[in-house]
Amino acid sequence: MANAKPSAIAAAIHTPLAVQALTLAGVVAIWEFIGRSGLLFPELFPSLSEILQSLWVYVSTPVMIPHLKASLFEVGGAILVAALSGIPLGILWGSKKSWLEIVEPLILYAAVVPKIVIFPVFILFLGIDVYSKLAVGAIAAFFPISLLTIAGMREVKKVYVDVARTIGATPLQIAKNVYLPAIAGQVFTGIRIGLGAAVTGALLAETKIAKAGLGFMIVEYYGQFRIADMYSLLLFIFILASLANWAMKSLFGVLSPVSRKGGDAGMYF
Amino acid sequence: MAILTLRNVSKVFGEPDNGAALVPAVDNVSLDVEAGEFFSIIGPSGCGKSTLLRVIGGLLPATSGELYVGAEKVAGPHPWLGFVFQEESTFPWRTTLGNVEFGLEMRGVAPDERRRKAKEMIGLVGLSGFEDRYPSELSGGMKQRVAIARALVLEPKILLMDEPFGALDEQTRIILGEELMRIRDQLKQTIILVTHNINESVQLSDRVMIMTARPGRVKEIVAIDLPQPRDSSIIASDRFGKLVAQVWNALREESIRSFRQTEQRN
């Protein structure tokens, strides 16, 4: 009996969630220690209470609303444009082996180019307003979405179509009941990865030249040396991105409830 | 009257127009399958037996010859025909129940009705309790049972099976063969089975058709006079051994020929 309790605690600590929570608590504790002790550049390590206070201002007052609006418009528009172009093109390219042989190497090479380098071109054509950032986000999200749609088309085995044909399904029924569900999982994954890419692209572009946006405000705070505000805004963005990712995952889980082993691998580029 | 009739059916691959080499796969096959019969087609690998089954199932057009289901001349998928494929064909995005309901859904059967029928068929193939599992959670043998149930739930007059147990191990194959016999007896199902496994063909069939090496022709049809109903213990009987030998005698020469063809190609 004497051994039961410690081993139960050990077992509880060995769950991934407990390790994650403990790591987070540890980082916060170290941060707070450095901030309060003044050991290391007190200006660069504002205390947690300061950061949270500033975060409360964003949530409870309209100060961040125009910037939030700008960023949401850019990211939302980027995902929409990328999905509306990437999914149909991915289906088209993935439907014929000969097309894929031509297109796939090109996309793979283009996919690794940092999209931010094209930003000046978009400023030339679209101005310094939200649309140039939307374009950077869209082009960043286009690649994962189109590539994963192609990957989804590869999962449509010929035998699935044969099964439907022998059953007497019409071409329309085959499109809706075989192709669509077969590629859905990969397309959803593509959209989720695309969301990350769109956020990165759009907010990065905002930090360069912009009139509004969350990325723009981070650089503003940095420029004014409002470090606590800057950190709290980073935290704010992190929370928003996590929420968006979680919402998408839940939505797609409802739409396509197939248990997918391998989880979120590939979510990190 | 035969439920399935083939008259001089041939299949040639390649189009004469674009100058590509023409490959004859099935040559001048005629046969009659009676209602309720278990009919096996066996032949050396690459002899065109799967091609023949795909022609019967309407997945490939015949180059020449005629195909009748009942008295009706057909070219294309026919509602009387069900098809079970060799490779894994269960839809990974549908549960067992969803897979079995698929055909009924496509044919516009009401939800209650199709649920009832699908559950009944899932019970018949021995998968009760696995209705809500996805294929990724099932073994190879179970997935093939799902595929069989998915075809049978549409009540086809003829079930076409293309090496359905080919990817399974020997023991699973024998057990599933025995279950197929049980299902067949229960439903009085006509079955046409393509296989390269001599034991399997003798264990299950009323008649075994032996095909020649490519291009596939009918070499011989052997009547399997083992008692019905049978279970897998039949494979220990003397008569079983004699029939296997008889099939192999007819097949041996063709297998050697097919083997040589393959060697030449490499």
Interface residues (C-beta under 8 A of the other chain):
Chain A: K157 V159 Y160 D162 V163 A164 R165 T166 I167 G168 A169 Q173 N177 V178 P181 A182 A184 G185 S256 V258 S259 K261
Chain B: G57 G58 L59 P77 P79 L81 G82 F83 F85 E87 E88 S89 F91 P92 W93 R94 F102 G103 E105 M106 R107 Y134 S136 E137 R150 A151 L154
